[in-house]
Amino acid sequence: MKIFVEEISPRRLDIYINEKFSEWSRSHVQKLISGGLITVNGEQVKASFKLTGGEEIFIAEVDATDLEYLPENLPLNILYEDADLIVVNKARGMTVHPADTVKRGTLVNALLYHCKDLSGINGVKRPGIVHRLDKDTSGVMVVAKTDAAHLSLAEQIKNKTATRTYLAIVHGVLADNAGIITGAIGRDKSDRKKMAIVPDGKPAITEFKVLRVFESFTYVECKLQTGRTHQIRVHMAAIGHPLLGDTKYTARKNPFDISGQALHSHTLKLIHPITGKLMTFTAPLPDDMKNILEILSF
């Protein structure tokens, strides 16, 4: 939909749109603008952009119900926060962002309640989300509050100047104490809900180091050189050592009390997008994995 603005006294974009579409709430209009679904003269602008007349506004045709992701007062474990970013310890079992089948109870819903303003680069469904964790993976995540922070953090992850270290419990005893797993990852040809090592996949590299060996399990540290979907889960399964509790990539029994794979995002190192300071964030091992390691130690 296109709207040509006639000469008017200076008026904020969100207020102007709200006047044109009174059935839309102002917060809804602001979500459309921050998500890039309302543009002025072909460019994405802020809700505070001043219209004076002569501008052409474009409103993308979207299902309004897809945009009403509401703030929710949910538990949020904050490790660090400033004006540009927020670092959280995501709980196992919490979905990161809304999707077609999940629109409530996500990390994004909790973040919207807590800090209101998040980067709009990834649109209304994934505001502020620079990288993600699987629903059943716990641990440290960084979220951008501003577009400038988002662009910097995304570039750091792409260029590997931001590093991520994970802790996992896997089936079996590894033959080597350390190593590098390579194998391009893409959609599994026989099951589109799974990822797999495939010839036409995207390059993926995972470093691993054995931390402790048990009779039938191994506690490992994994570092990502790339960030493909399910990368650690796919790579460890590919070498015959799938993650404990990972029902998607192994049929092996899980004798322990853990819901989902035993995988935890432990450490994130990054350069602050504004100050340039090197920062390290650590999320302590969750109780479910602690308990398993204690049981295995007896």
C-alpha positions as CSV (number, residue, x, y, z in Angstrom):
1,M,0.0,0.0,0.0
2,K,1.3,3.5,-0.9
3,I,0.4,6.8,0.6
4,F,1.4,10.2,-0.8
5,V,1.7,12.7,2.0
6,E,0.2,16.1,1.2
7,E,1.8,19.3,2.7
8,I,1.3,19.2,6.5
9,S,2.9,20.7,9.6
10,P,5.8,18.6,10.7
11,R,4.5,15.4,12.2
12,R,6.1,12.1,13.5
13,L,5.7,9.2,11.2
14,D,4.1,6.9,13.8
15,I,1.5,9.6,14.7
16,Y,0.7,10.2,11.1
17,I,0.1,6.5,10.4
18,N,-1.9,6.2,13.6
19,E,-4.2,9.0,12.4
20,K,-4.7,7.3,9.0
21,F,-5.3,3.9,10.6
22,S,-7.0,4.5,13.9
23,E,-7.8,0.8,14.4
24,W,-4.0,0.2,14.8
25,S,-2.5,0.8,18.2
26,R,0.5,3.1,18.3
27,S,2.7,0.3,19.6
28,H,1.6,-1.8,16.6
29,V,2.5,1.0,14.2
30,Q,5.9,1.4,15.9
31,K,6.5,-2.4,15.4
32,L,5.8,-2.1,11.7
33,I,8.2,0.8,11.4
34,S,11.0,-0.8,13.4
35,G,10.5,-4.0,11.4
36,G,11.0,-2.1,8.1
37,L,7.4,-2.8,7.1
38,I,6.7,0.9,6.8
39,T,9.2,2.9,4.7
40,V,9.4,6.6,3.6
41,N,10.7,7.3,0.1
42,G,12.0,3.8,-0.1
43,E,14.1,4.0,3.0
44,Q,13.7,2.5,6.5
45,V,13.4,5.3,9.1
46,K,12.6,5.6,12.8
47,A,9.1,6.2,14.2
48,S,10.2,9.7,15.1
49,F,10.9,10.6,11.5
50,K,9.3,14.0,10.7
51,L,7.0,14.2,7.7
52,T,6.4,17.7,6.1
53,G,4.7,16.7,2.9
54,G,5.7,15.3,-0.4
55,E,6.8,12.0,1.0
56,E,5.7,8.6,-0.3
57,I,5.0,6.1,2.4
58,F,4.9,2.4,1.6
59,I,3.2,-0.1,4.0
60,A,3.9,-3.8,3.3
61,E,0.9,-6.1,3.3
62,V,1.3,-8.3,6.3
63,D,-1.0,-10.3,8.6
64,A,-1.4,-8.0,11.6
65,T,-1.8,-11.0,13.9
66,D,1.8,-12.0,13.1
67,L,3.0,-8.7,14.5
68,E,1.3,-8.6,17.9
69,Y,4.0,-10.3,19.9
70,L,3.3,-9.0,23.4
71,P,5.7,-8.2,26.2
72,E,5.4,-10.8,29.0
73,N,6.6,-10.6,32.6
74,L,8.7,-13.8,32.4
75,P,11.8,-14.8,34.5
76,L,14.9,-13.4,32.9
77,N,18.4,-14.1,34.1
78,I,20.4,-11.0,33.1
79,L,24.2,-11.3,33.2
80,Y,24.9,-7.8,31.9
81,E,23.0,-4.8,30.5
82,D,23.8,-1.3,29.3
83,A,22.3,1.1,26.7
84,D,23.5,-0.9,23.7
85,L,23.2,-4.6,24.6
86,I,21.8,-7.1,27.1
87,V,23.4,-10.4,27.9
88,V,21.2,-13.2,29.3
89,N,21.5,-16.7,30.6
90,K,18.7,-18.4,28.6
91,A,16.9,-21.3,30.4
92,R,16.7,-24.7,28.8
93,G,13.2,-25.1,27.4
94,M,12.7,-21.5,26.5
95,T,12.2,-20.7,22.8
96,V,14.3,-17.7,21.7
97,H,11.8,-15.9,19.4
98,P,8.1,-16.2,18.3
99,A,7.3,-18.4,15.3
100,D,4.1,-19.5,13.6
101,T,3.4,-22.1,16.3
102,V,4.9,-20.3,19.3
103,K,3.9,-16.7,19.9
104,R,4.1,-16.5,23.7
105,G,6.5,-17.4,26.4
106,T,9.6,-16.8,24.4
107,L,12.8,-14.9,25.3
108,V,11.7,-12.1,23.0
109,N,8.4,-11.7,24.9
110,A,10.4,-11.5,28.1
111,L,12.9,-9.0,26.6
112,L,10.1,-6.7,25.3
113,Y,8.7,-6.5,28.8
114,H,12.0,-5.8,30.4
115,C,13.7,-3.3,28.1
116,K,11.1,-2.1,25.6
117,D,13.5,-1.0,22.9
118,L,15.4,-3.6,20.9
119,S,17.2,-3.5,17.6
120,G,14.7,-3.7,14.7
121,I,17.1,-5.2,12.1
122,N,15.6,-8.7,12.3
123,G,12.0,-7.4,12.2
124,V,9.1,-7.7,14.6
125,K,9.4,-11.4,15.2
126,R,13.1,-11.4,16.2
127,P,13.9,-7.9,17.6
128,G,17.5,-7.7,18.9
129,I,18.3,-11.3,18.2
130,V,21.9,-11.4,16.8
131,H,22.4,-15.2,17.3
132,R,20.2,-17.9,18.7
133,L,20.2,-21.0,20.9
134,D,18.0,-24.0,20.4
135,K,15.0,-24.2,22.7
136,D,16.6,-27.0,24.7
137,T,20.1,-25.5,24.9
138,S,20.8,-23.3,27.9
139,G,23.3,-20.5,28.4
140,V,24.7,-17.1,27.5
141,M,23.2,-15.0,24.7
142,V,23.8,-11.4,23.6
143,V,20.9,-9.3,22.4
144,A,21.2,-5.9,20.7
145,K,19.2,-2.9,21.9
146,T,20.2,-0.7,19.0
147,D,20.7,-1.2,15.3
148,A,24.3,0.0,15.5
149,A,25.1,-2.6,18.2
150,H,23.3,-5.3,16.2
151,L,25.3,-4.6,13.1
152,S,28.6,-4.7,15.0
153,L,27.8,-7.9,16.9
154,A,26.6,-9.7,13.8
155,E,29.8,-8.7,12.0
156,Q,31.9,-10.0,15.0
157,I,30.2,-13.4,14.9
158,K,30.6,-13.6,11.1
159,N,34.3,-12.7,11.3
160,K,34.9,-14.9,14.3
161,T,36.1,-12.0,16.5
162,A,33.3,-13.0,18.9
163,T,33.9,-16.5,20.2
164,R,31.5,-18.9,21.8
165,T,32.3,-21.9,24.0
166,Y,29.8,-24.7,24.9
167,L,29.8,-27.5,27.5
168,A,28.2,-30.8,26.6
169,I,27.8,-34.4,27.8
170,V,28.0,-36.9,25.0
171,H,27.5,-40.6,24.7
172,G,30.5,-42.9,24.7
173,V,34.2,-42.3,25.2
174,L,36.0,-40.3,22.6
175,A,39.2,-41.7,21.0
176,D,41.0,-38.4,21.1
177,N,41.3,-35.8,23.9
178,A,40.9,-32.9,21.4
179,G,40.1,-32.5,17.7
180,I,38.4,-30.5,15.0
181,I,35.2,-31.7,13.3
182,T,34.5,-30.5,9.8
183,G,31.5,-31.3,7.6
184,A,29.2,-29.0,5.6
185,I,25.8,-28.7,7.2
186,G,22.4,-28.4,5.5
187,R,18.9,-29.8,5.6
188,D,18.6,-33.5,6.0
189,K,17.3,-34.8,2.6
190,S,15.0,-37.3,4.3
191,D,13.8,-35.2,7.2
192,R,13.5,-31.4,6.6
193,K,13.2,-30.8,10.4
194,K,16.7,-32.1,10.9
195,M,20.1,-30.9,9.8
196,A,22.8,-33.2,8.5
197,I,26.3,-33.3,6.9
198,V,25.5,-32.9,3.2
199,P,27.6,-32.2,0.1
200,D,25.8,-29.0,-0.7
201,G,25.7,-27.7,2.9
202,K,27.4,-24.7,4.4
203,P,30.9,-25.1,5.8
204,A,31.0,-25.9,9.5
205,I,33.9,-26.3,11.9
206,T,33.7,-27.4,15.5
207,E,36.6,-27.7,17.9
208,F,36.3,-30.1,20.8
209,K,38.3,-30.8,24.0
210,V,37.6,-33.6,26.5
211,L,37.2,-32.3,30.0
212,R,36.3,-35.6,31.8
213,V,35.8,-39.2,30.9
214,F,33.3,-41.5,32.5
215,E,32.4,-45.1,31.8
216,S,29.9,-44.5,29.1
217,F,29.8,-40.7,28.7
218,T,32.2,-37.9,28.1
219,Y,32.1,-34.3,29.3
220,V,33.4,-32.0,26.5
221,E,34.0,-28.4,25.7
222,C,33.1,-27.3,22.1
223,K,34.1,-24.1,20.4
224,L,32.3,-22.9,17.3
225,Q,34.3,-21.6,14.4
226,T,31.1,-21.3,12.4
227,G,27.5,-21.0,13.6
228,R,25.3,-23.4,11.7
229,T,21.9,-24.6,12.9
230,H,22.3,-27.6,15.3
231,Q,26.1,-27.5,14.5
232,I,27.4,-29.1,17.7
233,R,24.6,-31.6,17.8
234,V,25.1,-32.7,14.2
235,H,28.9,-32.8,14.4
236,M,29.1,-34.8,17.6
237,A,26.5,-37.3,16.3
238,A,28.5,-37.6,13.1
239,I,31.6,-38.8,14.9
240,G,29.5,-41.4,16.9
241,H,29.1,-39.4,20.1
242,P,25.6,-37.7,20.1
243,L,24.6,-35.5,22.9
244,L,22.9,-37.0,25.9
245,G,19.2,-36.3,25.8
246,D,19.2,-35.2,22.1
247,T,16.2,-37.2,20.8
248,K,16.4,-35.6,17.3
249,Y,19.9,-36.9,16.6
250,T,20.1,-40.2,18.5
251,A,17.9,-43.0,19.6
252,R,20.1,-43.8,22.6
253,K,18.4,-44.0,25.9
254,N,18.7,-41.1,28.4
255,P,18.8,-42.4,31.9
256,F,19.0,-39.0,33.5
257,D,16.7,-36.2,34.5
258,I,17.2,-33.6,31.8
259,S,14.7,-32.3,29.3
260,G,16.5,-31.8,26.0
261,Q,20.1,-32.2,25.0
262,A,22.9,-31.7,27.6
263,L,24.3,-28.6,25.9
264,H,25.1,-25.3,27.5
265,S,26.4,-22.1,26.1
266,H,29.1,-21.4,28.7
267,T,31.2,-18.4,27.6
268,L,30.8,-15.6,25.1
269,K,33.7,-13.2,24.3
270,L,33.0,-10.1,22.2
271,I,34.1,-6.5,21.6
272,H,31.7,-4.0,22.9
273,P,30.1,-2.4,19.8
274,I,30.4,1.2,21.1
275,T,33.3,1.3,23.6
276,G,35.5,-1.2,21.8
277,K,36.3,-3.0,25.1
278,L,36.9,-6.7,25.1
279,M,34.2,-8.4,27.3
280,T,33.7,-11.9,28.5
281,F,30.4,-13.3,29.8
282,T,30.0,-16.7,31.5
283,A,26.8,-18.6,32.4
284,P,27.3,-21.1,35.1
285,L,26.5,-24.8,34.3
286,P,22.8,-25.4,35.0
287,D,21.7,-27.7,37.8
288,D,20.5,-30.5,35.5
289,M,23.9,-30.9,34.0
290,K,25.6,-30.5,37.3
291,N,23.5,-33.2,38.8
292,I,24.3,-35.6,35.9
293,L,28.0,-35.0,36.3
294,E,27.8,-35.7,40.1
295,I,25.9,-38.9,39.4
296,L,28.5,-40.0,36.8
297,S,31.3,-39.2,39.3
298,F,30.2,-41.9,41.7
